[in-house]
Amino acid sequence: MAKAVPVSVRRKEASDMDILTSRIFELPQNPGLRLRDRICEQVSAAISRGALPPGFRMPSCRALAGQLQVSRNTVFAAYSRLVDLGLLEAKDRSGYVVSAAALPVVPADRGGAAPDTETVDFGPHAPSSLKRVDHPADWADYPYPFIYNQTDPALFPIDAWRECSRQALKRSTLTEWTGEYIAGDSPHLLQQLRQRLLHYRGVLAGDDEIMVTLGAQNALAIMGLLFARKAGPIAVEDPGYPDARNAFTLTGNGVAGVAVDDNGLVPEHIPPACKLVYTTPSHQFPTSVTMTMARREDLVARADRDDFFILEDDYEAEMHGGADASPTLRALDRNGRVIYVGSLSKTLSPGLRIGFIVASRQIIAEARAIRTMLLRHPPTILQETTALFLGLGYYDRHLRTLVRRHGERWRRMKAAIDTRLSAFSVRHSVGGTSFWLTGPEGFDATAFSASLREEGVIVDAGATFFMARAPKNSFRLGFAYVPEERMERGVDLIAEAAARHGVPASLRPPGAS
């Protein structure tokens, strides 16, 4: 006959379990998941870290529901799902227990704390020390984040994207995205890129002249690795895109700055014996000026004459404010000198990381070899979804909406700057999602941007975009993420802060005290 367990012992066991479960079962704050799935996430995490050992008896549905302040049906649904996953077992008269097969047993001598690690000194040129734009981690919580490289999530066509994801995940298409495309990319996506994006920009290419990347930044790093094997520096715009410089430096290239004026990069300033020129002709990063047709023709002619390649980053080409867009450098190229880089980050979402390179067959073949060693290929299911999004016309419709909305924002922002920030000169631009402002001599935009954060305003100090010479009186205002109804108030705060930073009274915006 089994020995009866004293009541005091049973109470202690119940108390121990209450203490254990009160620490483990705290519903995580994740509004992206249903209550059932949040419970599943918490239980599976506790099992994986050994907090719930095999055979552990779970709290009853009633007890856990009361602790988490949810319905018993929600807990029951979560437990049932965990049983289906093999993490829990349903026992007659015992409720639910952690499955013995949930996790492999780890030998005791392999447990314990992680070993101490020595500090590794990477020297003054560590990758983390490279100069780049620095935004606070919680930038999205600021009321006025006038920063670049972000899109308004409210404009994302979620219903259309969900439909394309559903179609891409059909059982009949399983073989199209579960395999590897080491030697190529999704044929569907390559076709749509040619028809929907490249044709519009005057770029003609075959499948062996296009490669899909994880955004434009990935494309720049791949080109940096490829050209590191050639002698000579890479010429970059100054001011220019910091992470392009960083990608080229990190991959072992020397970098030389080339001046930028109101017509874009100045070809006469390209250093001799340079192997590659990186440029953003559609909307120069960060000033937003557009390279003139004469400059484009001159640059392509110089590439032939002086034996260098051009890396054309077609940044914000779609946001040209309705004006006639100039032809791409790639469209003007007749001798395979131009390598074209594009992405969907600014028009769709930076989080999707879809970009592409168009170049000669030889360059694409070498780029594929590099990509294979780095990441094999971008996720094929993402490529298939993007191909459907383009092919079914959703992208065209979304782009029309985006251009119209950004055009409205650009005009509203331009009017606010002209009225409230007349103390600053503004680089001429047509469309785009930002403005480049320069204050009077002695104005310190770096200190200015730091003080603005206390007002809930984030701007990009201009010094970060320069190389050796770094004038401090410029800053950049990106407006793609700031809600329209907050734009004027944000510009008002900037004007008020400028007055506190010594802007002469005669130059203050109208109405400033």
C-alpha positions as CSV (number, residue, x, y, z in Angstrom):
1,M,0.0,0.0,0.0
2,A,1.4,3.4,-1.0
3,K,2.5,5.6,1.9
4,A,0.3,8.6,2.3
5,V,1.9,12.0,1.7
6,P,1.5,14.3,4.7
7,V,-0.6,17.4,4.2
8,S,2.3,19.7,5.2
9,V,4.5,18.1,2.4
10,R,1.7,18.5,-0.2
11,R,1.3,22.1,0.8
12,K,5.0,22.7,0.5
13,E,5.1,21.1,-3.0
14,A,2.2,23.3,-4.1
15,S,4.0,26.3,-2.7
16,D,7.2,25.5,-4.5
17,M,5.3,25.1,-7.8
18,D,3.5,28.4,-7.2
19,I,6.9,30.1,-6.7
20,L,8.3,28.5,-9.8
21,T,5.3,29.2,-12.1
22,S,5.0,32.8,-10.8
23,R,8.5,33.4,-12.1
24,I,8.1,31.5,-15.4
25,F,4.5,32.3,-16.5
26,E,4.5,36.0,-17.0
27,L,2.7,36.8,-20.2
28,P,5.2,38.5,-22.6
29,Q,4.2,41.9,-24.1
30,N,4.1,41.1,-27.8
31,P,1.0,42.6,-29.5
32,G,2.0,40.9,-32.7
33,L,1.1,37.5,-31.3
34,R,-2.3,36.2,-30.1
35,L,-2.7,35.3,-26.4
36,R,-2.5,31.6,-27.2
37,D,0.7,32.0,-29.1
38,R,2.3,34.2,-26.3
39,I,1.6,31.5,-23.8
40,C,3.1,28.9,-26.1
41,E,6.2,31.1,-26.6
42,Q,6.7,31.5,-22.9
43,V,6.3,27.8,-22.1
44,S,8.5,26.6,-24.9
45,A,11.2,29.1,-23.9
46,A,11.1,27.8,-20.3
47,I,11.4,24.2,-21.5
48,S,14.3,25.1,-23.8
49,R,16.4,26.7,-21.0
50,G,15.6,23.8,-18.6
51,A,13.4,25.8,-16.2
52,L,10.6,23.2,-16.8
53,P,12.3,19.7,-16.7
54,P,10.8,16.6,-18.4
55,G,7.9,15.2,-16.3
56,F,7.1,18.6,-14.7
57,R,3.4,18.9,-14.1
58,M,2.0,22.0,-15.5
59,P,-0.5,24.2,-13.7
60,S,-4.1,23.4,-14.4
61,C,-5.9,25.4,-17.1
62,R,-8.0,27.1,-14.4
63,A,-4.9,28.0,-12.2
64,L,-2.8,29.4,-15.1
65,A,-5.8,31.3,-16.6
66,G,-6.3,33.0,-13.2
67,Q,-2.6,33.9,-12.9
68,L,-2.4,35.3,-16.4
69,Q,-5.8,36.9,-16.4
70,V,-7.0,35.1,-19.5
71,S,-9.8,32.7,-20.3
72,R,-9.5,29.0,-19.6
73,N,-10.2,28.3,-23.2
74,T,-7.1,30.3,-24.2
75,V,-4.9,28.3,-21.9
76,F,-6.5,25.0,-23.1
77,A,-5.8,26.1,-26.7
78,A,-2.2,26.8,-25.8
79,Y,-1.7,23.5,-24.1
80,S,-3.3,21.7,-27.0
81,R,-0.9,23.4,-29.4
82,L,2.1,22.5,-27.3
83,V,0.9,18.9,-27.2
84,D,0.7,18.9,-31.0
85,L,4.3,20.3,-31.1
86,G,5.5,17.4,-28.8
87,L,6.5,19.7,-26.0
88,L,3.7,18.6,-23.6
89,E,1.9,15.4,-22.9
90,A,-1.7,15.0,-21.8
91,K,-1.9,12.5,-18.9
92,D,-5.1,11.0,-17.6
93,R,-6.0,12.4,-14.2
94,S,-2.6,14.3,-14.1
95,G,-3.3,17.1,-16.5
96,Y,-0.4,18.2,-18.7
97,V,3.3,17.4,-18.1
98,V,6.5,18.4,-20.0
99,S,7.3,15.7,-22.5
100,A,10.4,13.6,-21.9
101,A,11.2,13.9,-25.6
102,A,10.9,17.7,-25.7
103,L,14.7,18.3,-25.5
104,P,17.8,16.2,-25.7
105,V,19.5,15.6,-22.3
106,V,22.6,17.7,-21.8
107,P,25.4,16.0,-19.9
108,A,25.9,17.6,-16.4
109,D,29.6,18.4,-17.1
110,R,28.6,20.6,-20.0
111,G,26.3,22.8,-18.0
112,G,27.0,25.8,-15.8
113,A,28.1,29.3,-16.5
114,A,29.8,30.3,-19.8
115,P,33.6,30.5,-19.5
116,D,35.2,33.8,-19.1
117,T,36.4,35.3,-22.4
118,E,39.4,37.5,-22.9
119,T,38.9,41.0,-24.3
120,V,39.9,41.1,-28.0
121,D,41.6,44.4,-29.1
122,F,40.9,45.1,-32.8
123,G,42.9,48.4,-32.6
124,P,41.9,51.9,-33.7
125,H,40.4,50.6,-37.0
126,A,37.9,48.2,-35.6
127,P,34.7,47.9,-37.7
128,S,32.6,49.4,-34.9
129,S,34.8,52.5,-34.9
130,L,33.9,53.4,-38.5
131,K,32.2,56.8,-39.0
132,R,28.5,56.5,-39.6
133,V,25.1,58.1,-38.8
134,D,24.1,57.4,-35.3
135,H,20.4,57.4,-34.3
136,P,19.2,56.5,-30.8
137,A,17.9,52.9,-30.5
138,D,14.4,54.2,-29.6
139,W,14.3,56.8,-32.5
140,A,10.8,55.6,-33.5
141,D,9.5,56.8,-30.1
142,Y,10.6,60.4,-30.8
143,P,7.7,62.7,-32.0
144,Y,9.8,64.3,-34.7
145,P,12.4,61.8,-36.2
146,F,13.6,63.8,-39.2
147,I,16.0,61.0,-40.2
148,Y,16.8,59.2,-43.5
149,N,16.5,55.6,-44.6
150,Q,13.1,55.0,-42.9
151,T,9.6,54.7,-44.5
152,D,6.2,55.4,-42.9
153,P,4.9,51.9,-42.0
154,A,1.4,53.3,-42.4
155,L,2.0,53.4,-46.2
156,F,3.1,49.8,-46.5
157,P,0.6,47.8,-48.6
158,I,0.1,45.0,-46.1
159,D,-3.0,43.5,-47.6
160,A,-1.4,43.2,-51.1
161,W,1.9,41.8,-49.6
162,R,-0.1,39.2,-47.5
163,E,-1.9,38.1,-50.6
164,C,1.4,37.6,-52.5
165,S,2.9,35.7,-49.5
166,R,-0.1,33.4,-49.5
167,Q,0.2,32.7,-53.2
168,A,4.0,32.1,-52.9
169,L,3.4,29.6,-50.1
170,K,1.0,27.4,-52.1
171,R,1.8,23.7,-52.0
172,S,2.2,23.7,-55.8
173,T,5.1,26.2,-55.6
174,L,6.9,24.4,-52.9
175,T,9.8,23.2,-55.1
176,E,10.3,26.7,-56.4
177,W,11.4,28.2,-53.1
178,T,12.7,25.3,-50.9
179,G,15.8,24.7,-53.0
180,E,19.0,26.7,-53.4
181,Y,19.7,29.1,-56.2
182,I,23.5,29.3,-55.6
183,A,24.2,29.8,-59.3
184,G,21.2,32.2,-59.9
185,D,18.1,33.8,-58.5
186,S,14.4,33.4,-58.8
187,P,13.7,33.5,-62.6
188,H,10.3,35.1,-61.8
189,L,11.9,37.9,-59.9
190,L,14.6,38.5,-62.5
191,Q,11.9,38.8,-65.2
192,Q,9.9,41.2,-63.1
193,L,12.9,43.4,-62.3
194,R,13.7,43.7,-66.0
195,Q,10.1,44.5,-67.0
196,R,8.9,46.6,-64.1
197,L,12.0,48.4,-62.8
198,L,14.9,48.4,-65.1
199,H,13.0,49.1,-68.3
200,Y,11.5,52.2,-66.7
201,R,15.1,53.4,-66.0
202,G,16.3,52.6,-69.5
203,V,18.4,49.7,-68.3
204,L,18.5,46.6,-70.5
205,A,19.9,43.3,-69.1
206,G,19.7,39.5,-69.5
207,D,19.3,37.1,-66.6
208,D,23.1,36.6,-66.4
209,E,23.6,40.4,-66.1
210,I,21.4,40.8,-62.9
211,M,22.0,39.5,-59.4
212,V,19.7,39.9,-56.4
213,T,21.2,41.2,-53.2
214,L,20.1,41.8,-49.6
215,G,19.6,45.5,-50.3
216,A,21.9,48.1,-51.8
217,Q,24.3,47.9,-48.8
218,N,25.0,44.2,-49.5
219,A,25.6,45.1,-53.1
220,L,28.2,47.7,-52.1
221,A,30.0,45.3,-49.9
222,I,30.2,42.7,-52.6
223,M,31.6,45.2,-55.1
224,G,34.1,46.3,-52.5
225,L,35.3,42.7,-52.1
226,L,35.5,42.3,-55.9
227,F,37.4,45.5,-56.5
228,A,39.8,45.0,-53.6
229,R,41.8,42.8,-56.0
230,K,42.4,45.7,-58.4
231,A,45.0,48.4,-57.8
232,G,44.0,52.0,-57.1
233,P,41.6,53.8,-54.8
234,I,37.8,53.9,-55.0
235,A,36.5,57.5,-55.4
236,V,33.4,58.5,-53.4
237,E,31.3,61.6,-53.2
238,D,32.3,64.0,-50.4
239,P,29.9,64.6,-48.7
240,G,28.6,61.2,-49.3
241,Y,27.0,58.0,-48.0
242,P,29.1,57.0,-44.9
243,D,28.2,53.3,-45.2
244,A,29.4,53.1,-48.8
245,R,32.8,54.4,-47.6
246,N,32.7,52.0,-44.7
247,A,31.9,49.0,-47.0
248,F,34.8,49.8,-49.3
249,T,37.2,50.5,-46.4
250,L,36.2,47.3,-44.6
251,T,36.8,45.2,-47.7
252,G,40.4,46.5,-48.0
253,N,40.1,49.4,-50.5
254,G,41.7,52.8,-50.3
255,V,39.0,55.6,-50.5
256,A,39.4,59.1,-52.0
257,G,36.8,61.9,-51.8
258,V,35.5,63.8,-54.8
259,A,33.8,67.2,-54.3
260,V,30.0,67.7,-54.9
261,D,28.4,70.9,-56.0
262,D,24.9,71.9,-57.1
263,N,25.3,69.8,-60.2
264,G,26.4,66.6,-58.4
265,L,29.8,64.9,-58.4
266,V,32.5,67.0,-60.1
267,P,34.2,64.7,-62.6
268,E,37.3,67.0,-62.9
269,H,38.1,66.2,-59.3
270,I,38.3,62.4,-59.7
271,P,41.8,61.3,-58.6
272,P,44.2,59.8,-61.1
273,A,44.6,56.0,-61.3
274,C,41.3,55.4,-59.5
275,K,39.7,52.0,-60.3
276,L,36.0,52.7,-59.3
277,V,33.9,55.8,-58.8
278,Y,30.9,55.5,-56.5
279,T,28.1,58.0,-57.2
280,T,24.4,58.7,-56.4
281,P,23.3,60.7,-59.5
282,S,19.5,60.7,-59.1
283,H,19.5,62.2,-55.7
284,Q,22.9,62.7,-54.3
285,F,23.4,61.4,-50.8
286,P,23.0,63.4,-48.6
287,T,22.5,66.8,-50.4
288,S,19.7,65.5,-52.7
289,V,21.0,67.4,-55.8
290,T,20.5,65.7,-59.2
291,M,23.5,65.2,-61.5
292,T,23.1,67.2,-64.7
293,M,23.0,65.5,-68.1
294,A,26.3,67.2,-69.1
295,R,28.0,65.8,-65.9
296,R,26.6,62.3,-66.7
297,E,27.9,62.2,-70.2
298,D,31.3,63.6,-69.0
299,L,31.6,61.0,-66.3
300,V,30.8,58.1,-68.6
301,A,33.3,59.4,-71.2
302,R,36.0,59.8,-68.5
303,A,35.5,56.2,-67.4
304,D,36.3,55.0,-71.0
305,R,39.2,57.4,-71.3
306,D,40.8,56.9,-67.9
307,D,40.0,53.2,-67.5
308,F,37.9,53.1,-64.4
309,F,34.5,51.7,-63.5
310,I,31.4,53.5,-62.2
311,L,29.3,52.2,-59.4
312,E,25.9,53.9,-59.9
313,D,23.7,53.8,-56.8
314,D,20.3,54.8,-58.2
315,Y,19.2,56.2,-54.8
316,E,15.6,57.6,-54.7
317,A,15.3,57.6,-58.5
318,E,11.5,57.1,-58.2
319,M,11.1,60.2,-56.1
320,H,11.8,62.8,-58.7
321,G,8.8,64.9,-58.0
322,G,7.1,64.3,-61.4
323,A,9.9,66.0,-63.4
324,D,11.5,64.3,-66.4
325,A,14.1,62.0,-64.9
326,S,17.6,62.0,-66.5
327,P,18.8,58.7,-68.0
328,T,20.8,56.5,-65.8
329,L,24.6,56.3,-66.2
330,R,24.0,52.6,-67.1
331,A,21.7,53.6,-70.0
332,L,24.4,55.9,-71.3
333,D,27.1,53.3,-71.0
334,R,28.3,51.6,-74.2
335,N,31.3,49.7,-73.0
336,G,30.3,47.9,-69.8
337,R,31.9,50.5,-67.5
338,V,28.8,51.2,-65.3
339,I,27.7,48.9,-62.5
340,Y,24.1,49.7,-61.5
341,V,22.7,49.2,-58.0
342,G,19.1,49.5,-57.0
343,S,16.8,48.4,-54.2
344,L,13.2,48.4,-53.0
345,S,14.1,49.7,-49.5
346,K,12.9,53.3,-50.1
347,T,9.8,52.4,-52.1
348,L,8.6,49.3,-50.3
349,S,10.4,48.7,-47.0
350,P,14.0,48.6,-45.7
351,G,13.2,45.6,-43.6
352,L,12.6,43.4,-46.7
353,R,16.2,43.8,-47.9
354,I,15.6,43.4,-51.6
355,G,18.2,44.9,-53.9
356,F,20.0,44.1,-57.1
357,I,23.1,44.6,-59.2
358,V,23.2,45.0,-63.0
359,A,26.5,44.7,-64.7
360,S,28.5,42.9,-67.4
361,R,28.3,39.1,-67.4
362,Q,31.8,38.8,-66.1
363,I,31.3,41.1,-63.2
364,I,28.0,39.4,-62.3
365,A,29.7,35.9,-62.4
366,E,32.3,37.1,-60.0
367,A,29.8,38.8,-57.8
368,R,27.8,35.6,-57.6
369,A,30.9,33.7,-56.5
370,I,31.4,36.2,-53.7
371,R,27.7,36.1,-52.7
372,T,27.9,32.3,-52.5
373,M,30.7,32.5,-50.0
374,L,28.9,35.1,-47.9
375,L,25.3,34.1,-47.7
376,R,24.5,31.7,-50.6
377,H,21.5,33.8,-51.8
378,P,18.7,36.0,-50.5
379,P,15.7,33.9,-49.2
380,T,14.0,32.4,-52.2
381,I,10.5,32.7,-50.6
382,L,11.1,36.4,-50.3
383,Q,12.2,36.6,-53.9
384,E,9.0,34.7,-55.0
385,T,6.8,37.0,-53.0
386,T,8.4,40.1,-54.4
387,A,8.1,38.7,-57.9
388,L,4.3,38.3,-57.4
389,F,4.0,41.7,-55.9
390,L,5.7,43.2,-58.9
391,G,4.0,41.0,-61.5
392,L,0.4,41.4,-60.2
393,G,0.7,45.2,-60.4
394,Y,0.6,45.9,-56.7
395,Y,4.0,47.6,-56.8
396,D,3.0,50.0,-59.6
397,R,-0.1,51.0,-57.7
398,H,1.8,51.4,-54.4
399,L,4.5,53.5,-56.2
400,R,1.9,55.9,-57.6
401,T,0.5,56.4,-54.1
402,L,4.0,56.7,-52.6
403,V,5.1,59.3,-55.1
404,R,2.0,61.3,-54.6
405,R,2.1,61.2,-50.8
406,H,5.9,62.0,-50.7
407,G,5.3,64.8,-53.2
408,E,2.8,66.4,-50.9
409,R,5.1,66.0,-48.0
410,W,8.0,67.5,-49.9
411,R,6.0,70.6,-50.9
412,R,4.7,71.0,-47.3
413,M,8.2,70.6,-45.9
414,K,9.7,73.0,-48.4
415,A,7.1,75.6,-47.5
416,A,7.8,75.2,-43.8
417,I,11.6,75.5,-44.3
418,D,11.3,78.5,-46.6
419,T,9.1,80.3,-44.0
420,R,10.6,79.2,-40.7
421,L,14.3,78.4,-41.6
422,S,15.2,81.2,-44.0
423,A,18.4,81.6,-42.0
424,F,19.7,78.5,-43.7
425,S,20.6,77.9,-47.3
426,V,18.9,74.9,-48.9
427,R,20.5,72.8,-51.6
428,H,18.3,72.8,-54.7
429,S,16.6,69.4,-55.2
430,V,13.6,68.0,-57.1
431,G,11.6,65.6,-55.1
432,G,13.2,63.1,-52.7
433,T,12.6,62.6,-49.0
434,S,15.1,65.0,-47.4
435,F,16.6,68.5,-47.5
436,W,20.2,69.6,-46.9
437,L,20.5,72.8,-44.9
438,T,23.6,74.9,-44.3
439,G,23.7,77.6,-41.5
440,P,25.9,80.7,-41.3
441,E,29.6,80.6,-40.5
442,G,30.1,79.5,-36.9
443,F,26.9,77.6,-36.6
444,D,27.6,74.1,-35.0
445,A,25.1,71.7,-36.4
446,T,26.6,68.8,-34.3
447,A,25.9,70.5,-31.0
448,F,22.6,71.8,-32.5
449,S,21.4,68.2,-33.3
450,A,22.3,67.0,-29.9
451,S,20.3,69.7,-28.2
452,L,17.3,69.1,-30.5
453,R,16.9,65.5,-29.1
454,E,15.9,67.0,-25.8
455,E,13.0,68.6,-27.7
456,G,12.0,65.2,-29.2
457,V,13.5,66.2,-32.6
458,I,16.1,64.1,-34.4
459,V,18.1,65.5,-37.4
460,D,21.3,64.2,-39.0
461,A,24.4,66.3,-38.3
462,G,26.2,67.0,-41.6
463,A,29.8,66.4,-40.3
464,T,29.2,62.6,-40.4
465,F,28.8,62.7,-44.2
466,F,32.2,64.2,-44.9
467,M,35.6,62.6,-45.0
468,A,38.7,64.4,-43.8
469,R,37.3,68.0,-44.1
470,A,34.1,68.2,-42.0
471,P,32.3,71.5,-42.0
472,K,30.0,71.7,-39.0
473,N,27.3,74.0,-40.2
474,S,25.2,71.6,-42.3
475,F,22.5,69.1,-41.3
476,R,20.0,67.0,-43.1
477,L,16.2,66.8,-42.6
478,G,14.6,63.6,-43.7
479,F,10.8,63.6,-43.6
480,A,9.6,60.2,-44.9
481,Y,8.8,58.9,-41.4
482,V,7.4,62.1,-39.7
483,P,3.6,62.3,-39.8
484,E,2.4,65.1,-42.0
485,E,0.4,66.8,-39.2
486,R,3.6,67.1,-37.1
487,M,5.9,68.5,-39.8
488,E,5.3,72.2,-39.2
489,R,5.6,71.9,-35.4
490,G,8.8,70.0,-35.8
491,V,10.2,72.7,-38.1
492,D,9.1,75.3,-35.5
493,L,11.1,73.6,-32.8
494,I,14.1,73.5,-35.1
495,A,13.7,77.3,-35.8
496,E,13.4,78.0,-32.0
497,A,16.5,75.9,-31.2
498,A,18.5,77.7,-34.0
499,A,17.8,81.0,-32.4
500,R,19.1,79.7,-29.1
501,H,22.3,78.6,-31.0
502,G,23.3,82.0,-32.1
503,V,21.6,82.5,-35.4
504,P,21.8,86.4,-35.9
505,A,18.6,88.2,-35.4
506,S,18.6,89.6,-38.9
507,L,18.6,86.1,-40.3
508,R,16.0,84.5,-38.0
509,P,12.9,83.1,-39.7
510,P,9.9,85.5,-39.9
511,G,8.0,85.6,-36.6
512,A,11.0,84.4,-34.5
513,S,11.6,86.4,-31.4
